[in-house]
């Protein structure tokens, strides 16, 4: 008797459902993507009991013809691809023709649809022996109901979480779909209660409103707009200011041709772009859209289409890194002034109680206090003259004061120094508090990096060359890429099938762990086709040098020096954060100050 048997269609569909239908959110994803492929401009998602009891998707798309409805519930039946050329240049979100039959095999599914020029719609329940039934009163588009998910697969049902948790997954997916298609109106209802109602005017898409609604007002007001193009690639969207960072990667949305994806190349490029400005352990927030020729990306590499494979991943990585790196470097203080990320949270309580100064500590007879106040309370005109003198001293026209007749520079003019640590400054919006050491550390660091880039990487021969045992593929990499590796200051040579020798290293890294550095570089090169380890390690040393070379706490500055530092901050790239990702300054608006003293209440 033959041991190999042909599986029945129903069992085949249930196996496919195991790949496609992981939980209720997976059903919503597949059905909404079908609605988007049908050209819908309005989609309603109705959920009951976290999606276990009911999932209903209503759209106003092109609809399904009567003769196609039964075929749509068959495996590998689709209207989106017809030949191999179509598969290699996929423009739609769905293409396999597996979703509907897979969902129907683990639920009670009903399809109702009507095309624009039909007299009435048609309805089909996905159960054996069921016939198409005419439906009156239906508008053009498609309605799909999925009831009692996993009713016939109790083992799968046991692995689902609580109703609240499952709906959270659906809500998270809804945000992703709504961000990927800002021109589409979307509505989400749970247990007959509206959760989101996102309306869109086709003539004027309000991106800011949708971002604010889905990601929060603070995110929407802390954005840097991205708009970059090179031949064959375009990147648009928004990244949050580095000071608006997250404890986890829960606000990262990346779309390739409007498809939400997770990709190691993309993640690595974005991480590198933020490496100089994020506090340790924090994650950036962004909504980014990458556009490229569909033939340059393979989306047919994951059952749920979460992952893609770029045909030229090196080009994509470099484009993403350079675009974001430049955008973050170009952020100016005037862009940050109004951002909540730079606003001082007046509701925050101090971590330790501050000892009050007793009256006996202040000598009213000595006159010291009035003298100090008079010294700091200088006329604005005098401060302007000092700033102008500083600009003339450096003989650089770019350092001239940035103010107009009645407008102060972004970080304003220095008023005083607090405890030898902070600079208090007044600008048009209120009070600015500057961490003196952190700000100067960034200034020194950026200047050192610029100087190092101009000189290039200087290599230094090792007195005693280091021999390393590596894999055969890594040894081949050294042999084939020795010229390219030498650009990073590394002179490596292959000795045998699994052995290499290190002869020269970057001079700046002569005291580093050479073996670890070389292994990390080879690992990165194998994974990404290049490595930034040398630059990252060099930057770490420069950052340490900048930290020790910058102005220290308790160093008293006069007003001229404080204003000079403020002007340097305004002209330095990434000056909103120090080398370790800590903020260098905060804005306290006049409204916040009024609130502290209950003015106007």
PyMOL commands that set and color helices and strands:
alter all, ss='L'
color gray80, all
select helices_A, chain A and resi 9-20+24-37+49-51+66-72+84-87+99-104+154-158+163-180+207-215+217-220+264-274+294-296+313-329+333-336+340-342+359-361+368-376+380-394+397-399+436-455+472-480+482-486+507-509+514-528+533-549+559-571+590-596
alter helices_A, ss='H'
color red, helices_A
select strands_A, chain A and resi 42-48+54-59+108-114+121-125+133-135+141-147+185-190+193-198+223-230+233-240+252-256+259-260+286-292+297-298+309-310+413-418+422-427+430-435+459-469+491-496+499-506+585-589
alter strands_A, ss='S'
color yellow, strands_A
deselect
rebuild
show_as cartoon
